[in-house]
Structures are given as structure tokens and as C-alpha cells.
């Protein structure tokens, strides 16, 4: 039996920080803010940001904590959580945007 509610759990857009090289704090925030703005302009309400878990960073996670703080304080973010295992687990934030 197919899950007729699957589309309600699927991100409409995603942004992946992998492969972008070493970014400054400001660059991370700019990219995330641009992504959220583009998603809102497109009418998307469920999106994801892939940060990874920071396993390859010498001093621990860099992007993930910056994005967590950004999302917690963003006026257009209704809620966010780490992804389920099938969505990427701890390396992904699933974000519900306000209408």
C-alpha cells in the first residue's frame, strides 16, 4: 500500500553545503539566508539544508552549529529538526517555513 502522505514529509528544495570548500561564518549565513529567501519566494514550506555532521573537520563541526543558530533565530522559520535516518540523519536539517 502506498503512503499517500509521503509528499507531506518530502522537502520541496534542499541546499547542500558539501563540496563548497572552506567557508567563513558570514558566507555560511549568506548562503543559508539566500536559500531561505528563494524558497519563500517559490512558495516552498518544507525544505532541507544538508550540513553534514562535521566528521572531516579538524576541530569538529563548523557549518552545523552555525546553521542551527541561524534557523533558531530566523523570523521565517516555523520549526526545524534533524532529519530522520532516511532523510540524512544528523547531517540534515528539515525546516518548516512560515506561510
Secondary structure in CASP SS format (residue, H / E / C, confidence):
PFRMAT SS
TARGET T0000
AUTHOR 0000-0000-0000
METHOD secondary structure of the structure
MODEL  1
X C 1.00
X C 1.00
X C 1.00
X C 1.00
X C 1.00
X H 1.00
X H 1.00
X H 1.00
X C 1.00
X C 1.00
X C 1.00
X C 1.00
X E 1.00
X E 1.00
X E 1.00
X E 1.00
X C 1.00
X C 1.00
X C 1.00
X C 1.00
X C 1.00
X C 1.00
X C 1.00
X C 1.00
X H 1.00
X H 1.00
X H 1.00
X H 1.00
X H 1.00
X H 1.00
X H 1.00
X H 1.00
X H 1.00
X H 1.00
X H 1.00
X H 1.00
X H 1.00
X H 1.00
X H 1.00
X H 1.00
X H 1.00
X C 1.00
X C 1.00
X C 1.00
X C 1.00
X E 1.00
X E 1.00
X E 1.00
X E 1.00
X E 1.00
X C 1.00
X C 1.00
X C 1.00
X C 1.00
X C 1.00
X C 1.00
X C 1.00
X C 1.00
X C 1.00
X C 1.00
X C 1.00
X C 1.00
X H 1.00
X H 1.00
X H 1.00
X H 1.00
X H 1.00
X H 1.00
X H 1.00
X H 1.00
X H 1.00
X H 1.00
X H 1.00
X C 1.00
X C 1.00
X C 1.00
X E 1.00
X E 1.00
X E 1.00
X E 1.00
X E 1.00
X E 1.00
X C 1.00
X C 1.00
X H 1.00
X H 1.00
X H 1.00
X C 1.00
X H 1.00
X H 1.00
X H 1.00
X E 1.00
X E 1.00
X E 1.00
X E 1.00
X E 1.00
X E 1.00
X C 1.00
X C 1.00
END
